[in-house]
Amino acid sequence: MAANEKENPSILPIEQLRKIYHTPDAVYAGVAAQKGWARGKCVSEAEYKAAVAKFLKSPMKEGG
């Protein structure tokens, strides 16, 4: 466990938050891509929930 996680237990790896909040694979992948988060990135629960909410409210692009 990283020192930062010991100091603030609400900072967790995004993979763990995905399990806690039962985030679907496609949503998780989209949020990580949108935020530029790599595997192992640690964020607060509030930041994770806000990122998921923002992703879900984002319009889909048409015609790539």
C-alpha positions as CSV (number, residue, x, y, z in Angstrom):
1,M,0.0,0.0,0.0
2,A,1.4,3.4,-0.9
3,A,2.1,6.0,1.8
4,N,-0.6,8.2,0.4
5,E,-3.2,5.5,0.9
6,K,-2.2,5.0,4.5
7,E,-2.6,8.7,5.2
8,N,-6.0,8.9,3.4
9,P,-7.9,5.6,3.2
10,S,-10.5,7.1,0.8
11,I,-7.8,7.3,-1.9
12,L,-8.0,3.9,-3.7
13,P,-6.9,2.4,-7.0
14,I,-9.4,2.9,-9.8
15,E,-9.7,-0.9,-10.2
16,Q,-10.9,-1.2,-6.6
17,L,-13.4,1.6,-7.0
18,R,-14.7,-0.1,-10.1
19,K,-15.5,-3.2,-8.0
20,I,-17.0,-1.2,-5.1
21,Y,-19.4,0.8,-7.4
22,H,-20.0,-2.1,-9.8
23,T,-19.0,0.0,-12.7
24,P,-19.7,-1.8,-16.1
25,D,-16.6,-2.6,-18.1
26,A,-17.5,-0.2,-21.0
27,V,-18.1,2.7,-18.6
28,Y,-14.9,2.0,-16.7
29,A,-12.9,1.9,-19.9
30,G,-14.5,5.1,-21.1
31,V,-13.9,7.0,-17.9
32,A,-10.3,5.9,-17.8
33,A,-9.8,7.0,-21.4
34,Q,-11.5,10.3,-20.9
35,K,-9.5,11.1,-17.7
36,G,-6.2,9.6,-19.0
37,W,-6.1,7.3,-16.0
38,A,-3.8,4.3,-16.3
39,R,-4.1,1.0,-14.4
40,G,-3.1,1.5,-10.7
41,K,-4.1,5.2,-10.6
42,C,-5.3,6.2,-7.2
43,V,-8.1,8.7,-6.7
44,S,-10.7,9.6,-4.1
45,E,-14.1,8.0,-4.1
46,A,-15.6,11.5,-4.8
47,E,-13.3,12.0,-7.8
48,Y,-14.2,8.6,-9.2
49,K,-17.9,9.1,-8.8
50,A,-17.7,12.5,-10.4
51,A,-15.7,11.2,-13.3
52,V,-18.3,8.4,-13.9
53,A,-21.2,10.8,-13.7
54,K,-19.5,13.2,-16.1
55,F,-18.8,10.4,-18.5
56,L,-22.4,9.1,-18.4
57,K,-23.7,12.6,-19.2
58,S,-21.2,13.2,-22.0
59,P,-22.7,13.1,-25.6
60,M,-21.6,10.3,-27.9
61,K,-19.7,11.5,-30.9
62,E,-21.2,10.7,-34.3
63,G,-19.3,9.8,-37.4
64,G,-15.8,9.4,-35.8
